[in-house]
Amino acid sequence: AVALAPDRSVVFAGDGRVQVWEPFAAGRIRDLPGREVPGDEVTALAVHPGGKLLAVAGPNAIALLDLTSGDRRATLRVPGDVPASRIVFSPDGRWVAAGGPRTGVWLWNLASLRRVRTYPAADNPVDFAFSPNGNRLVVAGGPLAQFHTDSEEAVEGFAPAPTPVALARFSPDGRTILAVGPDGAASVLDAATGEERDNWAAPAMAMPTGPFALTPTGSWAAAVDDSGGIRVWNPRDGTGPPLERVTNLIDPGFSADGKTVSAVTPDGRVVSFAATTGAPGKATDLGGENAVTLAWDARTGLAVRANQTGDTNEIQVVD
């Protein structure tokens, strides 16, 4: 598991260890105390928006660690024996939500450190997202549902069509929700009522099965499909530019200005394309003959790579 902190440090986990690398602060690497990690396997990581708290998921628990000292601040108990595979902090830092296969979505209040609610999800895998102010949580994975974070009740008056939704995100102003179905068809819903304001056909292409990214306004979508091509399309009409096929691409995403879509190959080559035309852009070799790319952040241009030399494993961040 890998997570990027607001200060551009990298948190990564493996073999029951959690480490913090500060590539832009003299390259320091810190080990967080192993006794603070819940169990032998870390299944998910998330960094609090304030940058000082780390959530580490393991079997039966999520540990909240001080990102500076590594000391455990609290332990959030997970019901049952299914570990969390996704953790999300609310943008305002008041809540943390987590979920795993067939678990629904658990919600903890970070002030009281109590698990206050479990929101149902009709299917697996489950996807969820907070509103920009942290007051609401939308849950996908089956028909779309929306809940107040301070209540167990669903948002009154929110009644979208009972169709399966695979991914849902609030708009930056929180007034609409972009809902994407399993076939790639997208709808813009009124966040208060669930009424459909617009709907966009699925792209006229083989559907992506890998990672999926959206611009904040939902004007463009990008994904890596099962044939190894980056697909970029306008969700409003399902059309997109011609494909550039490169195998084994990971972590597609848009640049900060939304003009370029990029992804990276496991051997360390970043490929980019114009979002509106699909024209190939600059390709950059990240270097490192034996390195394997673990994560790529198209918005910041940071790559996280692993390099094995003999019995030594190194984690690298490339800007």
Disulfide bonds with the S-S distance in Angstrom:
none
